[in-house]
Amino acid sequence: MSEPDGVPEPDYSEGGAPSFDFVRDKIENRYTTSLGAAEVAGLGTENTAEALDKKIADRDQAAKDRLAEIRRSMRGE
């Protein structure tokens, strides 16, 4: 694990053990990759663009409804 001139590779000790930061970064990278893969797998076979458009439209409508409710309550209705 060391280079030919005796200098250890970055993220490794003289004895060839990886540093804590190196191991943590590797674990975090694998974890986030698995989360992303699970999210993509959870999208299924439905048309994802249509599903996303529907979610956005639903959220926008909910925001408009809430704003109208707040305005009514401020007018005392």
ZIHU-V774155 format. One record per pair of residues at least 12 apart in sequence whose ideal C-beta (glycine too) atoms are under 7 Angstrom apart, sorted by the first residue. I is the first residue (numbers start at 1). GAP is how many residues later the second one is. Records with the same first field share a line. If there is no record, write none. Layout:
I->GAP / GAP
This chain:
1->15
2->14
